[in-house]
Amino acid sequence: MIDLEKLDLVKEKAREIRVDVVKQIYFAGSGHPGGSLSAADILATLYFHEMDVDPAEPEKKGRDKFILSKGHACPVLYAALAERGYFPKDELWKLRKLGAMLQGHPSKKTTPGVEMSTGSLGQGFSVAVGMALASRLDGGGRVYALLGDGELEEGLVWEAAMSAGHYRLDNLCVILDWNGLQIDGKNEDVMTVSPVDEKFRSFGFNVLPADGHDIPELINAFEKARACKGKPTAIIAKTVKGKGVSFMENDAGWHGKAPSLDEAGRALSELGGEL
Amino acid sequence: MADKMATRQAYGEFLVEKGKTKKNLIVMDADLSKSTMTAAFSKAFPDRFFNMGIAEQNLMGSAAGLAASGYVVCASTFAMFASGRAFEIIRNSIGYTKANVKICATHAGISVGEDGASHQTFEDIALMRTIPGMTVLNPSDGNSAKILLEQAIEADGPFYIRLGRAAVPLAYAQDAGLKIGKAHCLREGGDCAIIATGIMVDEALKAAEILAGEGISARVIDMHTIKPLDGEAVEKAARETKGIVTAEEHSVIGGLGSAVAEHVALNCPVKMRFVGQNDVYGESGKPDELLKKYNMAADDIVKAVKSLL
């Protein structure tokens, strides 16, 4: 049963995360809004419902771990971490500036709550496999990794998937942010990655489809993943790139571009925020 | 004491011994455990061994994940694939995060022999020493390999440890006082200094013997740690002799010779010669035949020394 009060909190956090994403990238003058906004509901569900983490003790033994394998979407991770209390929100507005805690792609060494430095695609998934192996050895928590759909074009993704299936890592849950777009356009025009469900299934995964913007559906999928024994899970989360900002939605042009002052204002008014 | 031992053999023996006391030691391989000699560890400690299959990128990525979870990880495959194929994963997931991964790469250099050019790496030292915070070791014999491995496992951070396929004579006692980052002088000499690494240390010792017969006194320094380089030993060699010859089973571009030259150029300019693979691919053959053909044998070191004096 989903606790309705908690559901409202997750929804509100997803909205605040989106506001923070737009503001971060506006102040930074560069960054990746499209894939950050598409993952906001997933991150909100993970950090405010699913994962057992403690911002007061980011390195706590036995904690669940989240790896943003699609590291370029770090504004969404930074927003979730700040909202969860890992560091003050002031840090968000210094993203990508010289000497800032928040680097252009996640850096484990500078940022509390960032479990692994990522940005070079495919590597976060591979690292998550190692963490899941480690967690199984010492009774640690679950490991989550968020991948982009374009990221699936990296060969390393399939090396990692093969090993996760081989070692039956049922403590590993991969979430695919399936927004259908990458820098040069539609996935299917750039490089066909479909059918993804069959691919993951054939690599030994428990595959769960979900609407990546429907929080109850995500909560259910995470519950099913936890209940599944002997197999890693891949949640294929159908999402909209740029979700929540009308003029950014489904536009590959917003993959890696900062909004102007006017655009940021319009985006924030749609999201119920302000600069 | 056996007369000869491959450094990979020493690695395999070391792992089994170390695994008994070092409970957070994990060993990973990419379907080469019988060649890299990690197979014995896999039998002794099956719970702490992971074969990642023929997938070197994922070997390094998942090693970083295990290391980030508090384990010390030895990740092994052939040097060609460890340093070449997985370079960017090592750079971004292991180097950048200062992960406690010890990349123990075997079958380095031309002494791979019969497998030929595709498997003979001459680029790994160059690649690995450009990664900030990466310690680069190239032990010269079985005993020094064990001593340096012990220190590497107990030290924090990423290491690249270059190991060989071929059996080489034991130059050190089991309890030799070696230290990472501190070059070891195996033979004193005042006319010139031969700074060698890996299996070339043995060639350097042979060269020094030949030179001695001709009245030339050559110092032989085992530079088992290429990064951080022992600058003091290099400067001492530069000041006390007439020149330095470097000898490595690696390209003359970017390896030990370059590291020594960088230090010499800044601190103590002196004449140098470089013995190594001269910017060409290798081929199939026996290790000693190949060392001769590609100008990395004792005679080539002798020639290099003479050209300096």
Interface residues (C-beta under 8 A of the other chain):
Chain A: S107 K108 K109 E115 M116 S117 G119 S120 G122 Q123 F125 S126 V127 A128 V129 G130 M131 A132 L133 A134 S135 L137 D138 G140 G155 L156 E159 A160 M162 S163 H166 Y167
Chain B: D47 R48 F50 M52 G53 A55 Q57 N58 M60 G61 S62 A63 A64 G65 L66 A67 A68 S69 G70 Y71 E88 I89 N92 S93 Y96 T97 K98
